[in-house]
Amino acid sequence: MVRALDEYVVERCAQDGKRAVFGLDRDGEFRKWLLDLERVDLLTASSRWVLVTVPTTETGIEPSFPKEQPYAWSGKINEYAAELSVWWAFELLTEDEAQGFLRKHRPVVIFEYAEFGKAEILTARYDGSGWTVDVS
């Protein structure tokens, strides 16, 4: 079932109480280029980081620095984080540029995180009007 990303975030927060990785707040920062040991550490149950990968779009546009992925994100998973990830990966500078890019190229953002001691992946896709997730 395809759902709006922020609807899914709200539902997850309501089901499970205060969640470590899901939420609607916009605080957070990115880190580039992680060593392999850092990547492993970021997926531990105590980590506050989420790994973010933005792949080449369906239209063939490659992120500016694909070898520096995944990025580490210290904030919550939500629509804001997905969009900011695209700005970051493709070095978008203005709101108009970003909105045009999203509509034309329909990017995907892959979030990797640890939950209850298990590595999890959530893939968000821009569908032309907003961010969605397939939670089948």
C-alpha positions as CSV (number, residue, x, y, z in Angstrom):
1,M,0.0,0.0,0.0
2,V,1.4,3.4,-1.0
3,R,1.1,6.1,1.7
4,A,2.2,9.7,2.0
5,L,5.5,9.7,3.9
6,D,4.4,12.1,6.7
7,E,1.2,10.2,7.2
8,Y,3.2,7.1,7.7
9,V,5.5,8.9,10.1
10,V,2.5,10.1,12.2
11,E,1.1,6.6,12.2
12,R,4.4,5.1,13.4
13,C,4.7,7.7,16.1
14,A,1.1,7.1,17.3
15,Q,1.6,3.3,17.3
16,D,4.9,3.1,19.1
17,G,5.0,6.3,21.2
18,K,8.1,8.6,20.9
19,R,10.3,7.1,18.2
20,A,14.0,7.5,17.9
21,V,14.0,7.8,14.1
22,F,10.5,9.0,13.0
23,G,9.1,12.4,13.7
24,L,8.0,15.6,12.1
25,D,10.6,18.0,13.5
26,R,13.1,19.5,11.1
27,D,16.3,19.5,13.2
28,G,19.3,17.6,12.0
29,E,22.5,17.7,10.1
30,F,24.3,15.7,7.4
31,R,27.7,14.2,7.5
32,K,29.5,13.1,4.3
33,W,31.9,10.3,3.7
34,L,31.8,7.7,6.4
35,L,34.5,5.1,7.0
36,D,33.3,1.5,7.0
37,L,33.5,1.3,10.8
38,E,31.5,4.4,11.2
39,R,28.8,3.0,8.9
40,V,28.5,-0.1,11.1
41,D,28.4,2.0,14.3
42,L,25.6,4.1,12.8
43,L,23.3,1.2,12.6
44,T,23.5,0.2,16.2
45,A,20.5,0.4,18.5
46,S,22.0,3.4,20.4
47,S,22.8,5.4,17.3
48,R,21.0,8.7,16.6
49,W,22.1,8.7,13.0
50,V,20.2,7.5,9.9
51,L,22.0,6.5,6.7
52,V,20.7,8.2,3.6
53,T,21.3,7.2,0.0
54,V,20.0,9.1,-3.0
55,P,20.4,7.0,-6.1
56,T,20.5,8.1,-9.7
57,T,17.0,9.2,-10.8
58,E,14.8,7.3,-13.2
59,T,15.6,10.0,-15.7
60,G,19.4,9.3,-15.4
61,I,20.5,12.3,-13.3
62,E,23.3,11.2,-10.9
63,P,23.9,12.8,-7.5
64,S,26.8,15.2,-7.5
65,F,29.1,13.0,-5.3
66,P,27.7,9.4,-5.5
67,K,30.8,7.9,-4.0
68,E,30.3,9.9,-0.8
69,Q,27.1,8.1,-0.1
70,P,25.5,7.1,2.1
71,Y,25.3,10.3,4.0
72,A,24.6,10.3,7.8
73,W,21.5,12.3,8.9
74,S,21.1,13.1,12.6
75,G,17.4,14.2,12.4
76,K,14.1,12.4,12.1
77,I,12.8,10.5,9.0
78,N,10.1,12.5,7.4
79,E,9.2,14.4,4.2
80,Y,11.4,17.3,5.1
81,A,14.4,15.0,5.5
82,A,13.7,13.3,2.2
83,E,13.5,16.6,0.3
84,L,16.6,18.0,2.1
85,S,18.5,14.8,1.1
86,V,17.7,15.6,-2.5
87,W,18.9,19.2,-2.1
88,W,22.1,17.9,-0.5
89,A,22.8,15.1,-3.0
90,F,22.1,17.2,-6.2
91,E,23.4,20.5,-4.8
92,L,20.2,22.3,-5.4
93,L,20.3,26.0,-4.5
94,T,16.8,27.5,-4.7
95,E,13.2,26.5,-3.9
96,D,12.2,26.9,-7.6
97,E,15.1,24.8,-8.7
98,A,14.3,22.1,-6.2
99,Q,10.6,22.0,-6.9
100,G,11.3,21.7,-10.7
101,F,13.8,19.0,-10.1
102,L,11.5,17.0,-7.9
103,R,8.6,17.1,-10.4
104,K,10.7,16.3,-13.4
105,H,13.1,13.7,-12.0
106,R,11.0,12.0,-9.2
107,P,13.9,11.1,-7.0
108,V,14.1,8.3,-4.5
109,V,15.6,8.5,-1.0
110,I,16.6,5.4,0.9
111,F,16.8,5.7,4.7
112,E,18.6,3.0,6.7
113,Y,18.3,2.9,10.5
114,A,18.4,0.5,13.4
115,E,15.2,-0.3,15.3
116,F,14.9,-2.8,18.1
117,G,18.4,-4.1,17.4
118,K,17.6,-4.8,13.7
119,A,18.7,-2.9,10.6
120,E,15.7,-1.5,8.7
121,I,15.2,0.3,5.3
122,L,12.5,2.7,4.3
123,T,12.4,3.9,0.7
124,A,10.7,7.2,-0.1
125,R,9.8,8.3,-3.6
126,Y,8.7,11.7,-4.9
127,D,5.6,10.9,-7.0
128,G,5.2,14.2,-8.8
129,S,3.2,15.9,-6.0
130,G,4.6,14.6,-2.7
131,W,6.7,12.0,-0.9
132,T,5.3,8.4,-0.7
133,V,6.4,5.1,0.8
134,D,5.2,1.6,-0.1
135,V,4.4,-0.1,3.2
136,S,2.9,-3.4,1.7
